[in-house]
Amino acid sequence: MLSPHEDAFQLPPDVHYLNCAYMSPLPRAVEEAGIRGIRRKRVPSGIRPEDFFQESDEVRSAFARLVGVSDPARIAILPSVSYGVAVAAGNVGPVRGRNLVVVRDQFPGNVYAWLALEHREGARVRFVDPPAPRTGTPGRGEGWSRRVVEAIDDRTAAVSLAPFHWTDGTRFDLEAIGERTREVGALLVVDGTQSVGAAPFPMDRVRPDALICASYKWLLGPYSVALGYFGERFDGGIPLEEGWITRAGSDDFRGLVDYRAEYAPGALRYDVGERSNFILLPMLLEGLRLVHEWGPKEVRAHCGRLTAELAGELKAEGFGVEEEGWRAAHILGVDVPDDIDREELREALEARSVQVSLRGRALRISPHLYNDRADVHALLDGVCSVRG
Ligand SMILES: Cc1ncc(COP(=O)(O)O)c(C=O)c1O
C-alpha cells in the first residue's frame, strides 16, 4: 500500500526517484491546480481585477510564513533565482575596488550576476575554496565555513551563498557568516533553493538581506516561478523592470494612465512583469500548502533517516561522505572513489531505475517524503554491482 505521501505524487511504482534536488515530481494537487488555471482563461470574464492581486498576496503570505517573515510585502514574485540575484546585485551600491564573496562551484544562477559586477564595475569576486577538494576529507565542511568567514573583510560589498552546497549538500554555517557579514556592513544574499521546504530556515538567526528560492524543487511548485525575500536594505532600490502592476495604486484599473512615480510598498517593486500568472501561482500556492502541511522538519527527519543509512553503507564502500553535522539531511553528495568507473556506475543505477544526479565529482542523492528504504536498497544494489 502506498503511504499518504507517495499517493500525493504520481511517480511510476518501478522508479526509484532520488533526485528532488534536480526537480520535484509534481504533486497531484499541484497538477490539478495548474489544469484549473489553464481552464480559467477559456472565459476571461471569470478572471477579476482583484485576482491580479489576491493570489499573488496569498503566495507571498504562504512563503513569508514558511521562512519566518512577518510582513508578506517583503516577498517578491520572480521568474528565477538568477533574476532575484540580479536584483540583489543591481542594488548592492558602489562596488569598484570592493569584493564579493561566493563559494567555489556555487550554482551559476548565483554567480553570473556577481561576475557581471566584476566585468562592468570593477568589483572582485572571491571564490572561497574548500580546505580539501574531495568530499569526505575530515574537517572539510567545518573548515569551508571558516574560510568563508575569513574571506569577508572591510572591502566586502556582498556575500552570496546557500545554506547547503548544491552538489554535495555540504552545510555552511550561515549564522557565523551572517554575523561577520553584518560586522563589515556587507549584504548577505542567500539562495534557499536547495534548503527552504526541505529543512526549517532559521531566519531570525541568519538574518539575510535577501533570500531567494526557486519553486520547482523543495517548494513542490512549477517551473518558472521563484520567490524572494528582500529586507529593508533593498527599500528604495531599482527593479530590473519598470512594471505597471508594481506601482502604488495599480489595483485601480481605471486610473492606470495616471502614471505614478511611487512603487507599491516593500519588495513588490521587484516583482517580475505579469507576475499574476493564473496558472503558475495557484500551482505554487498548492505546493506551499503541502510544504506547510507536511512540514520542513518532517521532510528533514524522513530524508535524514534515509541518507544516514546511505552514508554509512557508501562510506564502507569507499565513497567520500561529509561528516554528519556538516551535511544536509536531504542532499547526500558522495565523492565517487577513483576505482569505480563513473559511467559503469551510471549504467548500473539506470538499469535499476534509480534516478540520481552526477554533479561535479559527486553522486548526488536527494530523497523526499515519497522515498523509502526500497529506494535506498535499489541504489546500494547498483553500487555493489559495480564493486564486484
Ligand atoms: C542552488 C540552486 N540555485 C538555483 C537554481 C535554479 O536557478 P534558476 O532559477 O536561476 O534557474 C538551482 C537549480 O538547480 C540550484 O541548484
The ligand as an ORCA input file, in Angstrom:
! r2SCAN-3c Opt
* xyz 0 1
  C      21.280     26.116     -5.704
  C      20.421     26.413     -6.879
  N      20.001     27.660     -7.062
  C      19.223     27.983     -8.112
  C      18.825     27.046     -9.032
  C      17.946     27.462    -10.177
  O      18.319     28.740    -10.664
  P      17.431     29.486    -11.728
  O      16.097     29.687    -11.100
  O      18.134     30.771    -11.987
  O      17.340     28.617    -12.954
  C      19.266     25.732     -8.878
  C      18.904     24.691     -9.867
  O      19.425     23.596     -9.880
  C      20.075     25.406     -7.764
  O      20.502     24.153     -7.544
*
